[in-house]
Amino acid sequence: MRTRDEALHKRRKSEILSAAALCFAAKGVHQTSMQEICEAAAISAGALYRYFESKDAIIFALAEQERLENAELIAHLTPSEDIVEGLCQALPEIVALSGDEQYGRLTIEIGAEAARNPAIAEVFARNETELRGALVDALKRGQGRGDVDPSLDPEAATFLILALFDGMPGRRLFVDDVAPDRLVGTLAGFLRKILGSA
């Protein structure tokens, strides 16, 4: 009995997800067929279905990738002695990702699909709950240490921060004449003024 080559399996799965993301960003989720994903990934339909049984399964896997990206942001918050500075340290990566045109188009398409498909909405809502919970907790810790304005509403502040982060990819599809370093510096200034206790 042949054993599965785990490294090859992982690589092919990643290639399929990259191909699907490219197709979804270019044409939209509904307009993309599984055959088009096969062609973009240079894989047969039979092989594709060994990895993913449907487009929804592919989107669920993309949601898991988002969850891992969120974990990187959370990692900036958890050990940080100053939550505001921890957030500011994550900004270069957040701004860089928001400037990726494919990423911007993909987030819009996946968001639209989640608005129509309750199963997809549920898996992305899980990611949102985890990220929001981590940021709210971090802001509360910051208030306890005196780094964050004690009068700030942590839940409302978290909502607004994430809305700002989420909105940047779509906005940068249409406005790309502001250099990333200017965005990072200005956004860091916003966060320090809005969240800081001084």
Secondary structure, DSSP 8 states (H G I E B T S, - for coil): -----HHHHHHHHHHHHHHHHHHHHHH-TTT--HHHHHHHHT--HHHHHHH-SSHHHHHHHHHHHHHHHHHHHHHHHSS-SSHHHHHHHHHHHHHHHHT-HHHHHHHHHHHHHHHH-HHHHHHHHHHHHHHHHHHHHHHHHHHHHTSB-TTS-HHHHHHHHHHHHHHHHHHHHH---S-HHHHHHHHHHHHHHHHB--
